[in-house]
Amino acid sequence: MSDFVEQCRLEWRRLGVPDPLAEEMAADLAADLGDAEADGVSAEELLGSSASDPRSFAASWAAERGIVPAPPSRGSARRRPFVLAAFTAVAALTLIVAALLLLTGEPTVSLVASGAARPGLPSPPPGFVVPPGAHRQVVLHANTSAPIEWLLLFLAAVALAFAAWLWVGRSRRQPPHAAA
C-alpha cells in the first residue's frame, strides 16, 4: 500500500468517513495508482498538484462524493481571517475607550442653580465663593454618561470574548499545514 493511500485513509478517518466507504475509496485509489504505474504514468501525472497533498486530495474526494461537507472556497477562507481580525480590533478598541471614559469620568454635566439666599438652602460646596449680594448658587457635577459607558464596556468585553472563541475554533478546524 503506498504512503499516499495510507495518508488519504488517515484523513478520511479524521473527517469521519465511515470505514466501509474509506476502504472502498482506498481500494479504488490504490487500483488507479497501480494501473497508472503499470502504464508508466507517475502519480504526479495522474493526480496533478494533489499528489503532493494527500490530505487535501482525500478531503476534496470525500466532499465530491457527498460524504463530508465541502471545504469553504479559497476566496471566503482568505476574507474570513481579515473580517475576524477587524472585529477583534474594533472590540478591543471599544473596550479600551469605554474603560478610559470610565476612569477619567468624562464627560460631566454641571448644573448651576441660583436663587435668593434663604434659610434652609444647602450651603455651597467647600471652596466655592459666594459673591456678596442676595443670590446664592448651588453647583452639582455628575457623570451622566456612566451607565452608557458601563454598558459599552460590558458589550465590548462580550464581543472580545466571542472573538477569542472564534479564533480558538478557527485554529481547531484548520488542518495542520504540511512542511514544504
C-alpha positions in Angstrom: 0.0 0.0 0.0 1.5 3.3 -1.0 2.2 6.1 1.5 -0.2 8.4 -0.4 -3.1 6.0 0.0 -2.3 5.5 3.7 -2.3 9.2 4.3 -5.6 9.5 2.5 -7.0 6.8 4.7 -5.9 8.6 7.8 -7.5 11.9 6.6 -10.8 10.1 5.8 -10.8 8.7 9.4 -10.1 12.2 10.8 -13.0 13.6 8.7 -15.4 10.9 10.0 -15.8 8.9 6.7 -17.4 5.6 7.6 -14.8 2.7 7.4 -16.5 0.8 4.6 -16.6 3.9 2.4 -13.0 4.8 3.3 -11.8 1.2 2.5 -13.7 1.3 -0.9 -12.1 4.7 -1.7 -8.7 3.5 -0.7 -9.0 0.4 -2.8 -10.1 2.4 -5.8 -7.2 4.8 -5.3 -4.7 2.0 -4.9 -6.0 0.3 -8.0 -5.9 3.6 -10.1 -2.3 4.3 -8.9 -1.3 0.7 -9.6 -2.9 0.9 -13.1 -1.1 4.2 -13.8 2.2 2.8 -12.6 1.8 -0.3 -14.9 1.1 2.0 -17.8 4.2 4.1 -17.0 2.3 7.1 -15.7 3.6 8.6 -12.4 1.4 9.5 -9.5 2.2 13.2 -10.1 0.9 12.9 -13.7 -2.2 11.1 -12.6 -3.1 13.3 -9.7 -1.6 16.6 -10.7 -0.9 19.0 -7.9 -2.8 16.8 -5.5 0.0 14.3 -5.5 1.9 16.4 -3.0 -1.0 17.0 -0.7 -2.8 13.7 0.2 -4.9 15.3 2.9 -6.4 17.9 0.6 -6.9 15.2 -2.1 -8.7 13.0 0.4 -10.9 15.8 1.7 -11.9 17.0 -1.7 -12.7 13.5 -3.0 -14.9 12.8 0.1 -16.6 16.1 -0.4 -17.2 15.4 -4.1 -18.8 12.1 -3.1 -21.1 13.9 -0.7 -19.7 12.1 2.4 -18.4 15.2 4.1 -19.3 18.9 3.7 -17.3 20.7 1.0 -14.5 22.8 2.3 -15.1 26.6 2.0 -13.9 28.3 -1.1 -10.5 29.9 -1.1 -12.0 33.4 -1.5 -14.1 33.2 1.6 -11.4 31.5 3.5 -9.0 34.4 2.9 -11.6 37.0 3.7 -12.7 35.4 6.9 -9.5 36.0 8.9 -9.5 39.6 7.8 -13.1 40.1 9.0 -12.3 38.3 12.2 -9.2 40.4 12.8 -11.1 43.6 12.1 -13.9 42.5 14.5 -11.4 41.7 17.2 -9.6 45.1 16.7 -12.9 47.0 16.9 -14.0 45.1 20.1 -10.6 45.7 21.7 -10.6 49.4 20.8 -14.2 49.8 22.2 -13.2 48.1 25.4 -10.2 50.5 25.8 -12.2 53.6 25.1 -15.0 52.6 27.4 -12.5 51.8 30.2 -10.7 55.2 29.7 -14.0 57.1 29.7 -15.0 55.4 33.0 -11.6 56.1 34.6 -11.5 59.8 33.6 -15.1 60.4 34.5 -15.6 62.4 31.4 -17.9 63.9 30.1 -19.5 65.5 33.1 -22.6 67.7 33.4 -22.7 70.7 35.6 -25.9 72.0 37.0 -25.9 75.6 38.3 -28.9 76.8 40.2 -29.1 80.3 41.5 -31.6 81.9 43.7 -32.1 84.2 46.6 -30.4 83.4 49.8 -33.0 81.8 52.1 -32.7 79.8 55.2 -32.8 76.1 54.6 -31.0 76.2 51.3 -28.0 73.9 51.0 -24.7 75.6 51.6 -22.3 75.8 48.7 -19.5 73.2 48.3 -16.2 73.8 50.1 -14.0 76.3 48.3 -16.9 77.9 46.5 -17.0 81.6 46.9 -20.5 83.1 47.3 -20.4 86.6 46.0 -21.9 89.2 48.3 -25.4 90.0 47.5 -28.8 88.5 47.5 -28.1 85.5 45.3 -26.5 82.1 46.1 -25.5 79.4 43.7 -25.5 75.6 44.0 -23.3 73.7 41.6 -23.7 69.9 41.1 -21.4 67.8 38.9 -22.4 64.4 37.6 -21.2 61.9 35.1 -24.4 61.3 33.2 -22.8 59.0 30.7 -21.5 56.4 33.2 -24.4 54.0 32.7 -23.8 54.1 28.9 -20.1 53.6 29.4 -20.6 50.6 31.7 -22.9 49.1 29.1 -20.4 49.8 26.4 -17.6 48.2 28.5 -19.7 45.1 29.1 -20.7 44.7 25.4 -17.1 45.2 24.3 -15.9 42.6 26.8 -18.5 40.1 25.5 -17.5 40.9 21.9 -13.9 40.3 22.7 -14.7 37.0 24.4 -16.7 36.0 21.3 -13.8 36.9 19.0 -11.4 34.9 21.2 -13.8 31.9 20.9 -13.9 32.3 17.1 -10.1 32.4 16.9 -9.8 29.3 19.0 -12.5 27.5 17.0 -10.9 28.6 13.7 -7.5 27.2 14.7 -9.1 23.8 15.7 -10.9 23.5 12.3 -7.8 24.1 10.2 -5.7 21.1 9.4 -2.0 21.4 10.2 0.0 22.6 7.2 2.5 20.2 5.8 6.1 21.3 5.8 7.3 22.0 2.3 
